[in-house]
Amino acid sequence: GSCAKCGVALSENCVTALGKKWHPDCWACAGCERPLVGSFMVKDGRPMCEACTQAGAERCAGCKQPVSGAYLEALGGTWHPECFCCQKCGATIQGSFGVRNNRPLCPSCC
């Protein structure tokens, strides 16, 4: 058979869920793409992590997880403060920054 997500042929090592088979690396939340480990929810017939099934949750432009508590808005998106980091060196950005490909750059990497 083939993987329910990517369509590539399956080996013996696969995940069986929702009446389908998946490569272990393809068994991930349909909302945020993070691997599903343990329990999961089903929304519109697709596997989802619990956080992604929360209706109307604002998503971080960096990690795609729901945003609650402290956040910042930049580059047309909402970010967890720890996710707003330089695309080149990974340093957390606080204050001024540059932009490349709609992603932040710290002043040192601009």
N, C-alpha and C positions, 0 to 999 in steps of 0.2 A: 504494500500500500504506500500511499504518499502522505506527507505531513499536511495537516489541516490548515496550517498557516502559510508555509512557503511552497508547498507542492512537490518538494524533492522527495525521492524515495527514502523510506525509513529502513533503519537497521533493526536489530533485535532490541536495542536500547531505545525505548520510546515511552512517552506518557500517554495513557489512555484516559480520556475525560470527555464529558459531554457527548458520548457516543462517537468520538473521533480519536485519531492518534496524532501525536505531535512529537517533533524532536524535542529533547529536554531544553535546548536553548531557545526554541520557538514557543515553549509553554510560558507565556507572559501575559500580563494585563493588556487588554486591547486598548485601554485608555492611555496609560503612561509607558507601556513597553517594558516595565520592570519585571524580572522573573517572578513567577508565582510559586511560593513555597508554602506548603500547608494549606490552610483554608483559602477559599476564593468565593466570589459572588458571581452570579450570572446576570447580565443585562443585555437584552435584545439578542439572546443566544450566544453571547460572547463572554469569555472569561474576564473578570475584572477583579482588581484588588479592592478591599473595602473602602479605601480612601477615594477611589475613582467612582464609586457608586453614589457618593454623597452628591445629591442634586445641587446644581448651581454653584459648586465650589470653584472659586477663581484658581487658575493654574499658574504656577511659577513658569516664567519664560525660560528659565535655566534647566530645572530638573523635572518639570511637568507635573509635579505633585501639587495637591491642594495647598493654598496659602491661607494661613490663619495666624493671628498675632502680628508681629512686626513684619512690615514689607516695604518695598520701595517701588516706584513706578519710573521706568526709563525705557527708551527705545521701543515705545509702543506696547510695553508689556508690564506685568506685575512680577516682582522677584522676591524670593527670600533674600535677606541681606547677605547670607553666606553664599548664595548662588550667583550673586552679581560680582563676577570675578573676571580677571583678564583672560581672554581666549588664548593668549600666547604663553604667559608664565603662571597663570592660575592664582595670582595674588588677589585677595579681596579688595574691591574698589570702594573707597570712601572719598567722596569729593569729585574733583574733575576727572574726566576720562576721555579717551578717543574712541572711535568706532571703525571697525572693519567688518564688512559683510554683515552689517546689522548686529554685531556682537561687540561687547565692550573691550577696550584695551586700557591698561593702566598707563599713567604718564610716562613711565620708564620704557614701555614697549611701543609707544606711539612713533 
